[in-house]
Each structure stands twice: as structure tokens, then as C-alpha cells.
Amino acid sequence: MDKLQAVKGMNDILPPDSARWEWLERTLCDLMARYGYQNIRTPLVEPTALFVRGLGEVTDIVEKEMYSFVDAMNGDQLSLRPENTAGVVRAAIEHSLLHDGGKRLYYMGPMFRHERPQKGRYRQFHQIGAEALGFPGPDVDAELILMCRALWRELGLVEGRDLRLEINSLGQPHERRAHRAALVAHFEAHHDLLDDDSRRRLHTNPLRILDSKNPAMQPLIEAAPKLIEYLGDESRAHFDGLRRVLDAAGLEYRVNPRLVRGMDYYNLTVFEWITERLGAQGTVCGGGRYDPLIEQLGGKPAPAVGWALGVERLLLLLAEAGVAPAPVPPRAFAVLPSPAVLAQALPVLEALRAAGVSVLMHAGGKDGFGSMKAQFRRADASGATWALVFGDEELARGEVGLKPLRARPGEATGAQVTRPLARVAQWAHELLDDNPSL
């Protein structure tokens, strides 16, 4: 029988690598709580129309990358979510989340895009995102950008060295329309220099030509009209307000007039955190303001801003930068001479775990539990601070042995002591003491 394997570009996350994911998720959840952002969880499958209407019919995601299918039960057109901003907005509209004011939300989970798998870019990939709905000012734009900086610092990354910030303003729709007309005129005048993708986008979404990665297109793109030249007073004031806050916070950034992002729903502020450590896959986190989207998806008009980061890409960056979470070994390792002691040992281990002590129990096999000497080697290799010794002599006295396995530098390992089986709650805290010598 043939061996089944995972779908290409959809990867298993196995120990010990999964510990890095958990560390990142814990760090992120703690940070979000400090900024007042609450978790939201939306379905993996959404109506295809949500992304067509939200992202834009002529975006690469909708045209080329979505996993879409027809529901055999009712004929609905459905898609695996390729991103989650549209899903969060759909949920906010459907459940009237903004009826009592703005909401700060965050999410994490898998997204799906049908593209050629490569390092840091997969068909099932994971994103963490933050969305602030109902807040119109540049102060919240700045808050979200500064939250990213706080995350980099908590993870051990350094802005300016490992990551740099680029920002731009896309203005408002009428300003983009004026800029669009100028862009079309510019590119039409140089039609022979356009690649196939750019020619296709010329009259449907010319702004996306500016995001082309084709090296041959760069001189033509550099000479194109810049959107910032078409911004009105309000758009300029919003962008200047953002820059004042970032300047006051001491955050360095570059204004990139060609930064447009890949979704049609953006307006005003857009930004990206970029690294030089990952080659072509340089954008680790990106986002911006998308004030038109809530109304575009059927809700009452309301402003919104957010960002999303790619988990796989961020973990690659952390590895390149030499940043890794410290391993978290069990606090104690239970040494059992035979299956006969399980009835006495297991209640003790459960009581210790209930008291907050992590305990790894040696597991026996068909040939028993093996020698005590071999178990002590496993206990030491596990990194545990303590060995819990359920020897025959200790159990006969109604006790368990506590043997320190670690000592402070320059100190000898402490001697084994015993504690009563019947009074675990009274001594469990001793195992949590960072000094293993009793």
C-alpha cells in the first residue's frame, strides 16, 4: 500500500520545532493583551464573493491563488481564506461588533494560497494579525506600528538591523483616481516596455504595476508619477500626524512612494517591515488603513486599520538572527522501579501537576521499566531539576525520594531527601524553587 504524504506546500509542524511556534504565540498573546486587543477566530472557509469584493477582482490572489470550490450540498461558491482581514470585517458586520464603539482585535491561524511552494512561502501558511476597527486617526496607525516594534524587541530582534520600516500614504479614492489617470498616461506612452502582467493591469489596476518585482520594469516604474504628489490637505495631514508620532517615539523609517501593498482595499497609511536576511522574501509584516472596506462589504461606513505578519517567515528571520526560545525542561522526572509502584506513584504525580509542577514520568515497556541507573540517565538527559524516586524502601515508609539533579555553578549537587506521599501539597512548592539544594 502506498504511503500517504501531506499535500505539497502544506507542512507538518513537529516537536521540537512546534515549541518555537508556541513561544511566538504566547509572546504575541501577552503583547496583545497589554495593548487591549482581543482575540477573534473566523472560519477557514468563506464565501468566494467576500474576497472578490474585498480584495479586488483583478488582484493576483483572486485571479490566481485562491483555493475555490462549489459546495456540493447547495451550490455555494466557497474559498479557503487567503487572508483574514476580509473575514474579520465580515464578522464585525454580521455580529454588529461596532454598535458600541471601536474594537481592537487580533487573530492567528492558517491561510491558503495556490502558489509555487518555496522557502518561507507555502500553500498553507500562517498569519498573525491585528485589526483596529472604528478608529479614524493616525494615532491608531502609529499604535499598530509601534506594537510591531514592541513585538520585535520582545522576540529579540532589533529594528534597523534585523528589520526596517517603510511607510507611504495612498491617499483617498479621488486622489488615487487622479494619480491613476497620470499613471495610465505614463505607461501607455511606454507600452512597448511593459511586461505581460503590466499590460494586463494597465486599464484594470495600474497601481499594482508599481509593485512589480520585474527588474526590467524598475526604471520605468521609478519614472512614473508619484501618488504623494496628488495628496490633498487632509491626506497629507493624516500622514504628517503619523510621522510626528513615530518621530516622537524614536522609530526610524523610510518613506517609500512606491509602496502600494497588494490589496485593493487600502487607503491613506500603508507600511511594511522588511528584512535583508531572507533574500527575495523580504516583507515580514505589512498593513495599513482600509477605511472603505467595511462599507464595501455591506456594513455602515467605519474606518479601519491593521497589519498581518507571516509566521513562517518571521520564524525563519528569528533563526537567521540566531534568536531561539530557551528550552523548557520538565521540573521533575519520576523514576519508577516497576509497574507495581504505579498505584502509589501516579496520584502523587497528578497532585504535583495540579500544584503547577511539570513532571515527566518514565514509561515502561513490555520488558518492564529498565534499571534505576538507566532511568537516572534519562532523568538527567531530560533537563529536569529533580528526580522523584519511588523506590521500594521509600514507598515502604510512605515516602518519595527527591534527588536534586542540578546545582549552581561551583556548588555540589544536594543530597537526596524524602517527603511524605500523603502530604504532597505541603512540599510541592519546594520543587519550584530555583535552588535545587535542600
N, C-alpha and C positions, 0 to 999 in steps of 0.2 A: 504494500500500500504506500502511495506517495506521501511524503512528509509535507504537511501544510505549513506555510510560512505567512508572515504578516504581509499586507499589501505594500508594494514598493512605495517608499516615501512616507509610510506610517509606522512609526518605530515604537518598540517596547522600551520602557524606562525601568531599568533593573537596579537592584541594590549592587554596589553601594552608591551608584550614581543618583538614585532616587532621593538619597539623603540631601544632595545639593538642591534638588527641586524643593524639598520640604523646607529647607533652611531659607531659600529665597522667598517662598510663600509665607512663612512665619514672619520674616522681616517685613515683607510688604504689608501683611495684615496689621501688624503692630503700628507701622507708619501711618496707614490709612486711618486707623482709629484715632491717632493723635491729631490728624488734620480734620477729623469729623466726617470722614467718608464712610458710607455704609455699603455693605455687600449686596449685590443684585445678581441673580442667576437666571439666565434666559435659556430657552430651548436651543438644542443644536440644529434643529430643523425649523425653517421659517418659510413663509410664502415667498416664492421667487420674486413676486412683484415688489416685495419690500426692498430688495436690493436693486432691482431695476429702477424703481422710483427714487430710492435713496442715494445710490452710488452714481447713477447715470448710465444710460443705456449703451453709451459708446466707450465706457471705461474698459480697460483690459480685464478687470475682474469679471464683469458681467459678460463681456464678449467671449472670453477665452477660458476663464479659470474656475468658474463655479461648477460644483457637482449638483446638477439639477435632474429631477426625475418627475414622473407623473404618479401620483398616489393611485394605486390600483383599486382602492376602495371607493373613491369619489371623483377621481379625475383631476384633483387639485394639482397645480404646478408648485412643486416644493424644491427647496435647495438646502444643502448643508451650509451653515453660515460661513461666509468667507471672512467676515469681520463682525464686530459686535456692537458698534455704535448704533447702527440702524435698529438692531434688536432691542437695545436699551431704550431708545426713543420710542419704539413701538410699544414696549411695556409701559413706559411712563404715560403715553397717551391712553392706552387701553385701560389702565388702572387709575387714571386721574391722579398721578403722583404729585402734580404741581398745584393741586387745588388749594393747598395751604402754604404755598411759597416754594422757593427753590430747593433743590435736592442735590446733595453731593453723594455720588455713587461710585463703586468700583466693582470690577469683575475679574475673573481669571478662568481660563479654560481653553479647550481645543477649538481651532478654526480649520477650515478645509479649502484648499485651492488646488486645482488640477494643473500642475506645472512640473517642469523637469526637476526632480529632486537634486539638490546639491548641498554642500556643507552649509549648515545654518539656514537652509531653506527647504522645507518639506511639504508634502501634500497634506498631512495632518500636522499642524504646528500649534503652538500655544501662545496666547497673548494674555497680558495683564493690562488693564486699562482703568482710567479714572475719567468720570464724566460729571461736570457741574452744570445742571440744568436750571434755567431761570435766573441766571446772574449776568447782567449786561456789561459790566465794567471791565476795564483792563486789569483791575486788581485781582480778579479771579484767574485771568490768564496768567498773571505773574505767580499767583499762588501755586498753580499746577506746575509751572516750570520750576519753581523753587522746590516743590515737593520732589521732582525728579532729582535735583541736586542733593537733597537730603537722602534719597534712596541710594544714590551712588556712594555717598560718604558712609552710610551705614554698611554697605556691602564691601567697602574697602577700595573703591575706585576713586580716582582723582580727576575732577573736571579740569580740562586744559591739557592733561597728559593722556588719560585714557579715553576721555570723551570731550567733545567741544559742542557748543550750542550755536545753531544758526536760526535766525528768525526772519520773517518777512510779513508784509501785510498784503492781502489780496483785495482789500477794499470792499465795496458793496457792489451789488449786481450791475447798477447803471454805470459805475466806474469801470467794471470789467467789460461791459459791452463796448464802451468807447475804446478801451485798450484792445479788445478783441478785433474790432474793425481795423485798427492800426496793425495788429499782428497779421491778420489775413492779407492786408495790402503788402506788407513786408515780405511774407513768404510767397505770395503769388508772383511778386517781382523776381523771385529767385526759385521758381518752381522746379527748374532742372536740377537743383542741388538737393531737393528733398528726397528722403528715402521713402520706401513704400508706406510704412506706418504713418509718417508725417503727411504724406499726400492724402491718405485716407482720413486723417483727422483734421485736415486743413479747414473744412467747412462744417465740421461737426463739433470738434473740441480742440481748437488751435492752441489753447493754453497748455494742453498736455504735450505739445511738441517741445515746449521749454524743458520738459522733464526727460527728454530723450537722452539715453546714455551712448548713442552712436557717436564715436569720436569725430567722424567726418562731418557731423552736423554742428559741432560746437562753435566754430567761427560764425556761422550763420545765426545761431541762437544768441551768441554774445552780442551781435549787432542789432538784434531785434528790439523794438520799443519796450521799455520797462514799465511795469504796471504802477510802480510807485510814483511815476511822473503824472499819472492820471487820477491820483487820490484827491478827494475833496477835503475840506477843512475837518469834518467830523472823523473821517477815517484817519487822517493824519494825527488828530488829537488823541484818538484811541491808541495808535501805535506809539506816539510820544509818551503817553501815560504809562504804557507797558515798559518802555525803555527806562523811564525815570525810576520805576520800582526796581528793575533789575540792576540798574546802576547803583542805587542806594544799597542794595543787598550785596554789592561787590561781585556780581556774577558777570564774567566776561562772555561776550557773544559776538557773532558776526552777522551783519545784515546782508542777507543773500537775496538780491532782487529776482533771482531765477527760481527760488524755492516756491513750488506750487502745490506739493502733495498730490496724491493720486486719486482723491475722491472729489466728485463734483460739488459736494455739499459745503465745502469750506468757504468762509468769508473772513475779512479782517485778519486777525493774527493766525499765522501758521509757524510752526517751529519743528526742528529736528535735532536730536542728539546724535552725533556722528563720531565714529571711531576710525582710526587709521590702522588698527590692529587686525582687522578682519578682511582686508583686501576689498573686493568689489562690494561685499555685503556690509557697507559702512554704516547704514542707518540702524540704530539700535532702538530708538524711541522717537515717535513723531506724533504730532497732533495739531490742534488749533481750534479756532472758533467756527461753529457751524450753525449760526442763528437761523437760517432759512429751513433747516431740516424738519423741525417739529411741525411747522405748518405744512410743509411739503408732504409729510406722511399722514396728514389728516387731523392734526391737533391744533389747538389755539396757538397763535404766534407766541413764541417764547425764545429767548436767547439760550445758547448752549456752547460749551467749550470742553475739550477733553484731550486725552492722549492715550496711546497704546504702545506697549513695548513687546518685542518678540522674546519669549523666554529662552528658546534655544539659542538665539543669537547673543543674548545677554550672558548666558552660561558659558558660551564659547569665549566671550570677551573676558569674563572672570578667570577662565582657565589661562588665556593668553597673558593676562596681567598677573598671574601667579596667586590669585585670591581663591581660597577654599575654606569652607567651614571647618572648624575643629571637629574631629570625630567625637561622638558622644557614646562612650562605652557604657555597659551596664554598671550600676553601682556595686552589685554583688553577683557572685556566681555560686550556685548551690552544688555542692559536692555530695553525691549520694552513693553509698557503698553497694546497695542492692535494691531491687524493686520492693522489698519488704518494708522499707522505710517510707515509701511514698505516702501512706496514710497519715503519718505524723508530719512529714515534711511539707506536703502541699498546702495544708491550712496555714502554716507559718509563712510560706512564700506569698500566699494570697493576702494575708494580713499586712505583710511588708509592702506589697504593691499598692494596697489600699491607702497606706500611710505615705505614699509618694516615692518609695524606693524602687528603682528599676532592678529587676532580678532576672538573670538568665539561668535556667535550670539545665543541668546536664541531662541529656536524653539517652536512655539505654536502647539497646538493640536486642536482637534475638539471642545474643550471647551474653546478655546482662549489661552492666554499666561500665565494665572495664575497671582497671586498678585505680586506687585512690591517687597514686603517683601520676598516672596519665591524666586524671581529671584535674589535678592541681596544675599541670602544664597547660591544659585547655583554659583553666580559670585565669592563669597569668596572661596567656595569649589574648584573651578576650578584652584585656584592658581594665577589668573590674578592679575596684579598690579593695574589696573584701571577698573572701571565700567563706561561705556558710557551710560548716562541716557537720553533716548529720551522721556522725559515726556511731557505732553500736554502743560505745561507752557513754558518749554524751546523751544519747537517747535513753539509755537505761536510767540516767539520773534526771530525765525530763528536761534536758538542756540541748542547745545547739552551740557549736563552736564558732566563734568569729575570729578569723585569721586575717590580719592586715596583709595585703599583697603589695602595697606601695608605701614608700616613705619619702619624706622630704629630703632634698639633696644634702648629703653629709650626715644623715641620720640613719640609724639601723631600723629595720622593719620591726614593728612592735610584736610582742608575744601574743599567742592565741589566748582568748578569754572565752568564757561561756556565759550564755544568757538563758533564762528560763523560757521554755516553749509556751507556757501558759500566759506570759505577760509581754507579748510582742509589742503592744502599743507603748509600753513603758521604755523600751530601749531602741525602737525603730529609728528614732531621730539620731542615734549615735552613728548609724551607717551613712547619714547625710553630712556628717562632719568632714570638712576638707582635710583634717589632720587624722590620718588613719591609725595613729598610735594611741592606744587606750591606756 
